[in-house]
Amino acid sequence: MLPMHMPGHKRRMGTVEKPYSIDITEIEGFDDLHHADGILQSAQKRAADLYHSEETHYLVNGSTAGILSAISGCTDFGGKILVARNCHKSVYHSILLRGLEAVYLYPQSIEHMGINGVILPEEVENAIKNNLDLRAVVITSPTYDGIVSDVRQIAGIVHEYGIPLIVDEAHGSHFPFSNGFPTDSVSCGADVVIHSLHKTLPALTQTALIHLNGTLIDREKIRKYLTIFQTSSPSYIFMASMDECMEWVKNHSETFERFYQEIQKFRMALRVMNKLKLLEFPGMDPSRIVVSVREAGIHGREFSRILREEYQIEVEMACSTYVCAIATVADTAEDLNRLKEALIALDQRSCGACRSQGKERTDKVVRTKSVCTLLQAEESEKEKIFFWKSCGRINGDFLILYPPGIPLAVPGEIITEEMIERIRQYREDDLEVQGIDGEQIQVIKEEKYGFCE
């Protein structure tokens, strides 16, 4: 199989062949991640130098631990936070745990594709002007589909109001290592940046980094929450993988440049496709390969199945209108050529051979309205009802499209007909919507709204 998906090592890089031999603990000479002053401190300093960050910490519980710690460390309990509505579910879990009031930024809509676009800087500024008591701003860039917002301009705006910017850059850990990739968020001035090494670099799954910069954040508070949200027994296998990854990246700058050139050739070659379309947007991460199947008369899941069964190529994600593949520095020119030939061959195949077709639909961003905080909704009494009868009720649980793990609805939001139709649409397209039990969802009891009264 050709793995065009994470983890970034593509099952062929790294030297941890006998993990038990390096599975140790905080014995003498091997430091303590939560109070590092020896070899782990040095390793984290090397990672910081590589990313040009003032301070970097290893994350052995993935980017999720970094996001939970960043938001918790930058806010007071019950405070207010500005959040891009297309953030990963871990951001909403942070909001719930800290009892925060969330103000949402909605990304631009890429019509008919079901893809979230950029967060506009002017909308960030307008939101801050209308909510001067905000304690932090959180955005995701790049998105799961490789869309990159103007982090530099957003950071400048946010800093004018004395507020820190947290960027979930989990899918962009490779950005600093070739000028062909978008500029990374650390360089763009973000205060806290989280990277998932395992998504696009040769590191084991669950490995990530958090970068702390500037004076607008309470670093000690963030460090404290890192000890809360991470295990007290951090894996030395994971930490060895991160250290090896950082060393490899440092010594292979030419490999990243070669990879970027191969990606450019790959993208150019796919412009001959007629029915399939390689999606390209300004500032997009070129290593994220998003192929629209809308005009090919085939459902994305069916297209993914054909790639897997007939060409032995596994993509990262498939929905009704497109598939998403992840290329990393571990992919060779031969790998990219194999994917290219498969895509071109399928583009030329008769649509009559397709067993199912994608439906025409509108995928504009569904805007939601909250009547209470996530924590208030969580603490209220709930009941289960059929989701198609839930219009006007207050949602009691997370309804999450997975992948990529972005909530369609969060607790405390009013369920609308548009939201119900979107969920029905996704389920008809055989996509996974978490939070639905059979045909039922949790809502807050009407007669007992609890904190939502």
C-alpha positions in Angstrom: 0.0 0.0 0.0 1.1 3.6 -0.7 0.1 5.6 2.4 -0.9 9.1 1.3 -2.0 9.9 4.8 -0.5 10.6 8.2 1.7 9.8 10.1 4.4 11.7 8.1 7.1 9.0 8.4 5.0 6.9 6.0 6.0 3.7 7.9 9.5 3.8 6.4 11.5 6.4 8.4 13.0 6.3 11.9 15.2 3.9 13.7 13.0 2.8 16.7 12.9 -0.8 15.7 13.1 -2.2 19.3 11.0 0.2 21.4 11.3 -1.9 24.6 15.0 -1.2 24.6 14.5 2.5 25.1 11.3 2.4 27.1 12.7 3.8 30.4 11.6 6.3 33.0 12.9 9.3 35.0 16.0 7.5 36.3 19.2 9.3 37.2 20.6 11.1 34.1 17.5 10.8 32.0 15.7 14.0 33.2 12.0 14.7 33.9 9.9 16.2 31.2 7.8 18.2 33.6 10.9 19.7 35.4 13.4 19.4 32.6 17.0 20.6 33.5 19.1 18.0 31.7 18.9 16.0 28.4 15.2 16.8 27.8 15.8 20.5 28.4 18.6 20.4 25.8 16.4 18.4 23.4 13.6 21.0 23.7 16.1 23.8 23.2 17.2 22.2 20.0 13.6 22.0 18.8 13.1 25.7 19.8 16.2 26.7 17.8 14.9 24.8 14.8 11.6 26.6 14.8 13.1 30.0 15.9 10.9 29.9 19.0 11.8 31.5 22.3 10.5 28.4 24.2 9.4 25.0 23.1 8.0 22.0 24.9 7.6 18.4 24.0 4.0 17.1 23.9 3.6 13.4 24.4 -0.2 13.6 24.5 -0.4 15.1 21.0 -1.5 18.5 20.0 -4.6 18.1 22.1 -2.6 18.5 25.3 -1.0 21.7 23.8 -4.3 23.2 22.9 -5.8 22.4 26.3 -2.8 23.9 28.1 -2.6 27.0 25.8 -6.2 28.0 26.2 -6.3 27.2 29.9 -3.0 29.2 30.5 -4.2 32.2 28.5 -7.6 32.6 30.2 -9.3 33.0 33.5 -12.1 30.7 34.5 -15.4 32.0 33.1 -13.6 34.5 30.8 -14.3 35.2 27.2 -12.4 33.9 24.2 -12.5 34.5 20.4 -12.5 31.2 18.5 -12.5 30.3 14.8 -15.6 28.1 14.5 -13.7 25.5 12.3 -11.3 24.6 15.2 -10.7 21.1 16.3 -12.9 19.6 19.0 -10.0 19.9 21.6 -10.5 23.7 21.4 -14.1 23.3 22.5 -13.1 20.9 25.2 -10.9 23.6 26.6 -13.7 26.1 26.5 -15.9 23.6 28.3 -13.4 22.8 31.0 -12.6 26.5 31.7 -16.3 27.6 31.6 -15.4 30.1 28.9 -17.8 32.2 26.9 -16.9 31.7 23.3 -17.3 34.3 20.6 -17.1 32.7 17.2 -15.3 33.7 14.0 -16.7 32.0 10.9 -14.3 31.1 8.0 -15.0 32.0 4.5 -17.1 29.4 2.6 -15.7 27.6 -0.5 -19.0 27.0 -2.3 -20.1 23.5 -3.2 -17.0 21.9 -1.8 -17.7 21.6 1.9 -14.3 23.2 2.6 -13.7 25.9 5.1 -11.8 28.9 3.8 -9.6 31.5 5.5 -10.4 33.6 8.6 -10.4 37.2 7.5 -8.3 39.7 9.5 -11.0 42.4 9.3 -13.5 40.0 10.9 -11.0 39.4 13.7 -10.7 43.1 14.4 -14.5 43.7 14.3 -15.0 40.8 16.7 -12.4 42.3 19.1 -13.9 45.8 18.9 -17.3 44.3 19.9 -15.8 42.3 22.7 -13.1 44.2 24.4 -13.1 41.8 27.4 -11.6 39.0 25.3 -8.6 37.2 26.9 -7.3 35.3 23.9 -7.9 34.5 20.2 -7.6 31.0 18.7 -7.5 30.1 15.0 -6.6 27.0 13.0 -4.1 27.5 10.2 -3.5 25.5 8.1 -6.9 23.7 8.1 -7.2 20.0 7.6 -7.5 20.8 3.8 -4.4 22.9 3.8 -6.0 26.4 3.8 -3.8 29.0 5.4 -5.0 32.3 6.9 -3.0 35.5 7.1 -1.6 34.8 10.5 0.9 37.7 10.3 -1.9 40.3 9.8 -4.2 38.7 12.4 -1.4 38.6 14.9 -0.7 42.3 14.3 -4.4 43.2 14.9 -4.7 41.0 18.0 -1.6 42.4 19.5 -2.8 46.0 19.1 -5.5 45.1 21.7 -3.0 43.4 24.0 -4.4 40.0 23.4 -2.4 36.8 22.7 -2.9 34.8 19.6 -3.0 31.0 19.8 -2.6 29.1 16.5 -3.4 25.5 16.0 -0.8 24.8 13.3 -0.9 21.0 13.9 -0.9 20.3 10.1 1.9 22.7 9.4 4.9 21.4 11.3 6.9 21.2 8.0 6.3 24.9 7.0 9.6 26.4 8.2 11.8 24.0 6.3 11.3 25.2 2.7 10.6 28.7 1.3 8.0 27.1 -0.9 5.7 26.3 2.0 3.6 29.0 3.7 5.3 31.0 6.4 4.9 29.4 9.8 3.0 31.0 12.6 6.0 31.4 14.9 7.6 33.6 12.3 4.3 35.4 11.8 4.3 36.5 15.4 1.8 34.2 17.0 2.2 33.9 20.8 1.4 30.2 21.1 1.8 27.7 18.3 1.0 24.0 18.4 2.6 21.6 15.9 1.7 17.9 15.4 5.1 16.5 14.4 3.5 13.1 13.4 1.1 14.6 10.9 3.7 15.8 8.3 7.1 15.0 9.7 8.9 11.7 10.4 7.8 11.2 14.1 5.7 8.7 15.9 2.0 9.3 16.2 1.0 11.3 19.3 4.2 13.5 19.2 3.8 17.3 19.1 5.4 20.6 20.1 4.1 23.8 21.8 6.0 27.0 21.2 5.7 30.0 23.6 6.7 33.5 22.5 6.4 37.1 23.5 5.2 38.8 26.7 1.4 38.7 26.4 1.2 35.1 27.7 1.7 33.7 31.2 4.3 31.0 30.4 4.4 29.7 33.9 0.7 29.2 33.9 0.8 27.3 30.5 3.7 25.2 31.9 1.5 24.3 34.9 -1.3 23.2 32.7 1.1 21.1 30.6 1.7 19.0 33.8 -2.0 18.7 34.3 -3.1 17.7 30.8 -0.1 15.4 30.0 0.7 12.1 31.6 3.0 12.0 34.6 4.8 9.1 32.9 5.8 10.6 29.5 7.0 8.0 27.0 10.7 8.1 26.3 10.0 6.3 23.1 7.9 9.3 21.9 10.5 11.8 23.2 13.3 9.9 21.4 11.3 9.9 18.2 10.8 13.7 18.5 14.5 14.3 19.2 15.5 12.1 16.2 12.9 13.9 14.0 14.4 17.3 14.9 17.9 16.1 14.2 16.9 14.6 10.9 15.1 17.8 9.8 18.1 19.9 10.8 20.5 17.8 8.7 18.2 17.4 5.6 17.3 20.8 4.4 18.1 19.8 0.8 15.5 16.9 1.1 12.8 19.4 1.9 13.7 21.5 -1.1 13.7 18.5 -3.3 10.4 17.4 -1.9 8.9 20.8 -2.6 10.1 20.7 -6.2 8.7 17.2 -6.7 5.3 18.4 -5.3 5.3 21.3 -7.8 6.0 19.0 -10.7 3.2 16.7 -9.4 0.7 19.5 -9.2 1.6 20.8 -12.7 1.2 17.3 -14.2 -2.3 17.0 -12.8 -3.5 20.0 -14.7 -4.2 17.8 -17.7 -7.1 16.2 -15.7 -10.6 17.0 -17.1 -13.2 15.6 -14.8 -11.2 15.4 -11.6 -9.9 18.8 -10.4 -6.9 19.4 -8.2 -8.0 22.2 -5.9 -5.7 25.2 -5.5 -6.2 28.2 -3.4 -4.0 31.3 -2.7 -1.5 30.5 0.0 -2.5 26.9 0.3 -0.1 24.2 1.6 1.1 22.6 -1.7 1.7 19.3 0.0 -2.0 18.9 0.8 -3.5 17.2 -2.2 -7.2 17.9 -2.4 -9.0 16.5 -5.5 -12.6 17.4 -6.3 -14.7 14.5 -7.8 -17.8 16.6 -8.2 -17.6 16.8 -12.0 -16.5 13.1 -12.4 -19.9 11.8 -11.4 -18.6 9.7 -8.5 -18.9 9.9 -4.7 -15.6 10.6 -2.9 -15.9 7.5 -0.7 -16.3 5.4 -3.9 -13.3 7.1 -5.4 -11.3 6.4 -2.3 -12.3 2.7 -2.5 -11.2 2.4 -6.1 -7.8 4.0 -5.2 -7.4 1.6 -2.3 -8.6 -1.6 -4.0 -7.4 -1.2 -7.6 -4.3 1.0 -7.1 -3.3 0.1 -3.5 -3.3 3.8 -2.6 -4.8 4.9 0.8 -5.8 8.6 1.1 -6.2 10.5 4.3 -9.9 11.4 4.0 -12.8 11.2 1.6 -16.2 13.0 1.6 -18.9 13.2 -1.0 -17.2 15.9 -3.1 -13.5 15.4 -2.7 -10.7 13.3 -1.4 -7.7 14.6 0.6 -4.2 13.1 0.4 -1.2 14.0 2.5 2.3 14.1 0.9 5.3 14.4 3.2 9.1 14.5 3.0 9.0 10.7 3.3 7.3 10.4 -0.1 9.6 9.8 -3.0 9.3 11.0 -6.6 8.2 7.4 -7.4 5.4 7.6 -4.8 4.1 10.9 -6.3 4.3 9.5 -9.8 2.3 6.5 -8.7 -0.4 8.7 -7.3 -0.3 10.9 -10.4 -0.8 8.0 -12.8 -3.7 6.6 -10.8 -5.5 10.0 -10.7 -5.0 10.6 -14.4 -6.1 7.1 -15.2 -9.3 7.5 -13.1 -9.9 10.9 -14.7 -10.0 9.2 -18.1 -12.3 6.4 -17.0 -15.9 6.4 -18.2 -18.3 7.7 -15.6 -20.6 4.8 -16.5 -18.3 2.5 -14.5 -19.0 4.5 -11.3 -21.4 2.8 -8.9 -22.6 6.0 -7.2 -22.6 9.7 -7.8 -22.0 12.8 -5.6 -25.1 14.9 -5.0 -25.3 18.6 -6.0 -25.5 20.6 -2.8 -24.6 23.9 -1.1 -22.0 23.8 1.5 -22.0 27.3 2.9 -20.9 27.7 6.5 -23.7 27.0 8.9 -23.8 29.8 11.5 -24.9 28.9 15.0 -26.3 30.7 18.0 -25.3 29.9 21.6 -27.7 30.6 24.5 -25.3 29.5 27.3 -21.7 28.4 27.7 -20.5 24.9 27.0 -20.0 24.2 30.7 -23.5 25.5 31.6 -25.0 23.2 28.9 -22.9 20.3 30.1 -24.2 20.7 33.7 -27.9 21.0 32.6 -30.3 18.0 32.6 -30.7 16.4 29.3 -32.9 14.0 27.3 -32.6 12.1 24.0 -34.9 12.9 21.1 -34.8 12.1 17.4 -32.5 14.5 15.7 -34.9 15.4 12.9 -37.4 16.6 15.5 -34.8 18.8 17.4 -35.3 22.1 15.6 -35.4 24.9 18.1 -34.0 22.8 21.0 -30.8 23.5 22.8 -28.1 21.0 21.9 -26.7 19.0 24.8 -23.7 17.2 23.3 -21.0 17.6 20.6 -22.1 16.7 17.1 -18.8 16.2 15.2 -18.0 15.4 11.6 -15.1 13.0 11.7 -12.7 13.4 10.1 -11.6 16.2 10.5 -13.0 16.5 14.0 -14.7 19.9 13.7 -18.0 20.2 15.7 -21.1 20.8 13.6 -22.9 21.8 16.8 -21.6 22.2 20.4 -23.5 22.1 23.7 -25.6 25.2 24.3 -26.3 26.0 20.7 -29.8 26.2 19.2 -30.4 23.5 16.7 -31.8 24.8 13.4 -33.4 23.3 10.3 -30.3 24.1 8.4 -28.1 22.2 10.9 -30.5 19.2 10.8 -30.4 19.2 7.0 -26.6 19.4 6.9 -26.4 16.4 9.3 -28.9 14.4 7.3 -26.9 15.2 4.2 -23.6 14.0 5.7 -25.3 10.8 6.9 -26.8 10.1 3.5 -23.3 10.6 2.1 -22.1 7.8 4.5 -19.9 10.2 6.5 -19.4 9.7 10.2 -21.2 12.2 12.5 -20.2 11.5 16.1 -22.7 12.3 18.9 -25.7 10.7 17.2 -26.9 7.5 18.9 -28.9 5.7 16.3 -31.2 8.4 15.3 -31.2 10.3 18.6 -29.2 13.2 20.0 -29.0 14.8 23.4 -30.8 18.1 24.1 -31.3 20.1 27.2 -34.7 19.4 28.9 -37.0 22.2 28.0 -38.5 22.4 31.5 -35.1 22.2 33.1 -32.6 24.3 31.3 -30.5 24.6 34.4 -27.8 27.2 33.9 -29.4 28.1 30.5 -32.5 29.8 32.0 
